Amino acid sequence: MLRYAKLLAIQLRASALLSLQYRLDFFVGGVMSLFWTAAALIPLAVLFQQRETVAGWTWHEALLVVAWFNVLKGVLEGGVQPALQNVVEHIRKGTLDFLLIKPVDSQFMVSTSRFEPWKAVDLLGGLALLGWALWKLRVVPSPGALLATGLLLVGAVAILYSLWILVVSLAFVVVKIDNLSYLFASIYDAARWPASVYRGALSFVFTFVIPLAVMTTYPALAILGRLGPEQVLGALGGALAFSLAARMVWTRAIGRYTSAGG
Amino acid sequence: MSSSAARPRLGLLRAIPSLMRVGFAEAVAYRAEFLVWILATNMPLIMLLLWSAVAKEAPVGRFGEAEFGAYFLATLIVRLVTSSWVIWDLNFEIRQGTIGMRLLRPLHPFVWYAAENLAALPMRAMVALPVAAIALLWLGAGQLNPDPVAWAIVPVALIGAWAMTFCAMAMIGSLGLLWESSLSVFQLWLGLYFVIGGYVLPLELLPDWLYAVVRWLPFRYLLSFPVETMLGLIDRREALGALAVQWGYAALFLAGALAVWRRGLARYSAFGG
């Protein structure tokens, strides 16, 4: 366990050094994140100019969902996606083998191969938006609500990460980096909206198949104190099941991987 | 005896069918990727469900449930038919140095990329057609523009949208010869395209001041303008004006792409490197 922690620290340090090398990227990345936060609010703002509530959510409540979306996006793009792109590149070049022969768990190895620390700007932007929306709503979250939100966020990160593991497993079949990360982003993007907006089949898909609702809408409800303990536990159980399933798919995918040159 | 000036031009004409054949074969060979790409183009469908759920309570502007349905299905069709990916190829080949292979050949790489791109069109049309059929069956022809002249504009607008997309991508991609971060410029471009190109909402729903600005920016002409023409959201006269702006932008981007390419090439030194 200690060995893994040490390894993680080394990988993080390497990534930080690497990103400091490209200072312009660092700066551009930060400005872009802020720009995105603002631009992504346009459709929502247009919508709420027409009505007071949409699917039972007011403007400021919906902003809570957007805020968690941003926080998780920071985690996704800073901590999860860079490594994804790396793995797909490794698969294409046939250099994945070098990662696989190392005497550590293959999933750990590929998951920590690269980070992009400056995406923390997204995370901070999300938290700022969260604070603002809560202030506007005049809501001070209770300790219980905060605990529930925290737990749900852990679950959300687990789901996000598992989704990513599933996408990488897919990369063994479909070898092109840009499309895959684009697919991932396009699915995740639906989490920007409160889940109750989606109806019918899509609502089922986003709750049970790709649990987007659990990722952003539940934490928003939790911080408002509107989520019962059984829903929190259910979401956490779902996240756990999802992670285990992703782990299983990964082990199978890596088992069938015949390396490059074949 | 042929003059040496006429020769490359003749070669170009002869090369294009072969390039198209190669491009088509590639499109077929990478069908799994193609499928991923189609799946990734799901945003109009999500937006469709989202906005029509909202419109169920009351229409937004002049958009009711059916209008939103028609709008986003048309968006999907336009996107399927006009998109391009030259920037990914350019970026990849510049970084890997394999672009040198293309430089050795007598054709301008842009011609080559364009041919590869267009060759995939039959396959993409095959995906777009069912969408169009569903849209027609589900929503009826009442949502379509009744003006036949407008329908004569539509194909030109679609070609214009493709040309703009292609040239802008070639321009930004060529920046990669000069500067490592061309992809982040493109991310910015893509984001603007989504938000103010008409991908996530009909542009006329934007606040007036923003709509006035957006009408002069290139993004509307990549996506929203052909859609607006197909659905009769703008009249014939307005569509013709928009067409002029669109093709103006396409020419501008082409000139820009060629200029950046030439400057970049002078600085590029990664042959075989």
Interface residues (C-beta under 8 A of the other chain):
Chain A: Y22 L24 D25 V28 G29 M32 F35 W36 A39 A40 I42 P43 V46 L47 Q49 Q50 R51 V54 A55 L170 V173 V174 V175 K176 D178 N179 L180 Y182 L183 S186 I187 D189 A190 W193 V197 Y198 R199 G200 L202
Chain B: Y30 A32 E33 L35 V36 W37 L39 A40 T41 N42 M43 I46 L49 L50 A53 V54 E57 A58 V60 G61 W85 W88 E180 S181 S184 Q187 L188 G191 L192 V195 I196 V200 L201 L205 L206 P207 L210
